[in-house]
Amino acid sequence: MKYGTFKFNGKERIGALKDNCLVDVQRAYALYLKEEEGDGQADEMARAIISNDFLEFLESGKEAWEAARTGFEYVKDSPKDKLGINEEFIFYNLEDVKILKPYQPKTIMCAGPELEDPENNDMHDYIEFYLKSSHTIIDPGEEIYYEGDHTGRIDFEPELALVIGEKGRFLEEDEILDHVFGYTILTDVYSLDKLQVGWEGTMFHVRYGEGESFDNSAPIGPWVVTKDEIENPENLKLKKYINDELVVESNTSDLLRSVKEFASYCSTFFTMKPEILISTGNPDGVVFGTDDEGIPVIKDMRANKVQLKPGDKVRCEIENIGKIENPVIDYREVK
């Protein structure tokens, strides 16, 4: 199933994608309870089991997930004008609603740069994760800010993000997907100029806070695809477009750390739970390498060395998940 959060007449709801429509899974389940189970409190039961907030829906666990699937399966082949038990819509045409980010994670755990030479074991000490604040998250279609000298040159990468369903800590690689509900797309916007500081005394610094975590630097969505729809997250095409032109195509199979390896690594620091989104990186971009003297540095190894400017439109696509588009505007245009 492909889930999304949408707004209609000022209210947010959870929908499951069917052709060019979203099925309101809560209202569909209420109809199922009334017609198939004869439940006299179908409306109240559906509202109690399936929240209209996707994070709460994830936290509610398998009872809510199975109820949503039951409701979807019950109505998915019905006429699109079928109404619910209170004469409300069940099917919503995509063009009639506003698609929002699927949900609001509290923290995003992101993969640090790849390595210029993966065979150099000494450099593996520089592999790490960093955090993006929840304040960075924006909707599909919402503006990415170009902030001139404040953030310097900015670019972006498409990243596969893991939506956690069940809690777990210290998870092995062969366990991690048991705790995943599904997958979404994260557009990782970053500053090329703010990311690297370099050497300060005897310490080498990469400033992820300044370089990676700033306003509107993490569009996510539009869909959360349940894990049963993705046969192998370790082999998905990642496509990056600027103004409808394909800039780079890569694959999750090319990541230095596999999807499961990185997620397992993250679980050694934080308990995996729905409020945490894990973004698994991109094989194209800046990397940790060494200079001519063997000293660690950040290197720009992007296949296409572009930088975003106001007026650009960025698009990220991931195989079997979909695409997310966002425009770039000058922050001074923000009202």
Buried (B, 14 or more C-beta within 10 A) or exposed (E): BBBBBBEBEEEEBBBBBBEEBBBBBBBBBBBBBBEEEEBEEBBEBBBEBBBBBBBBBBBBBEEBBEBBBBBBBBBBEBEBEEBBBEEEBBBBEBEEBEBBBBBBBEBBBBBBBBBBEEEBEEBEEBBEBBBBBBEBBBBBBEBBBBBEEEBBBBBBBBBBBBBBBBEBEEBEBEBBBEBBBBBBBBBBBBBBBBBBBEEEEEEBEBBBBBBBBBBBBBBBBBBBBBBEEBEEBBEBBBBBBBEEEEBBBBBBBEBBBBBBBBBBBBBEEBEBBBBBBBBBBBBBBBBBBBEEEEEBBBBBBBEEEBBBEBEBBBBBBBBBBBBBBBEBBBBEEEE
